[in-house]
Amino acid sequence: MKINYELTDTFGGEANYSWVNRASIDAPDNLTDLAIVRRAKKWAGLKGITCKVDNCGECFAIYPNNACVVLFVTFGE
């Protein structure tokens, strides 16, 4: 499975894209949602930071507390 990460800033609580960091990794197909979120937070340097996680069905949106950034996790090519 290919996992895509996208970290960007927010403005008014919405993704702003004035800057963005992207990466794609190959991961095992049997990862749980928790494992996917943990890998994404580690990649973004958010390990140990409390975050709000929205599962949008096809992606995850991870909002760290007290930070104006959002981390999107998508799957596929």
Residue pairs with C-beta under 8 A, 6 or more apart in sequence:
1 26
1 27
1 28
1 29
1 31
1 75
2 24
2 25
2 26
2 27
2 75
2 76
2 77
3 24
3 25
3 26
3 27
3 36
3 39
3 40
3 73
3 74
3 75
4 22
4 23
4 24
4 72
4 73
4 74
4 75
4 76
5 21
5 22
5 23
5 24
5 25
5 40
5 43
5 44
5 71
5 72
5 73
6 20
6 21
6 22
6 71
6 72
6 73
6 74
7 20
7 21
7 22
7 44
7 69
7 70
7 71
7 72
8 15
8 16
8 17
8 18
8 19
8 20
8 21
8 69
8 70
8 72
9 15
9 16
9 17
9 18
9 19
9 68
9 69
9 70
10 16
10 63
10 68
10 69
10 70
11 18
11 68
15 70
15 72
21 44
23 43
25 39
25 43
27 36
27 39
31 39
33 55
33 60
36 60
36 73
37 53
37 60
37 62
37 73
38 47
40 60
40 62
40 71
40 73
41 47
41 49
41 51
41 62
41 71
44 62
44 71
46 62
46 64
46 71
49 64
49 65
49 67
50 64
50 65
51 62
51 63
51 64
51 65
51 71
52 62
52 63
52 65
53 60
53 61
53 62
53 63
54 60
54 61
54 62
54 63
58 74
58 75
59 72
59 73
59 74
59 75
60 71
60 72
60 73
61 70
61 71
61 72
61 73
62 70
62 71
62 72
62 73
63 69
63 70
63 71
64 71
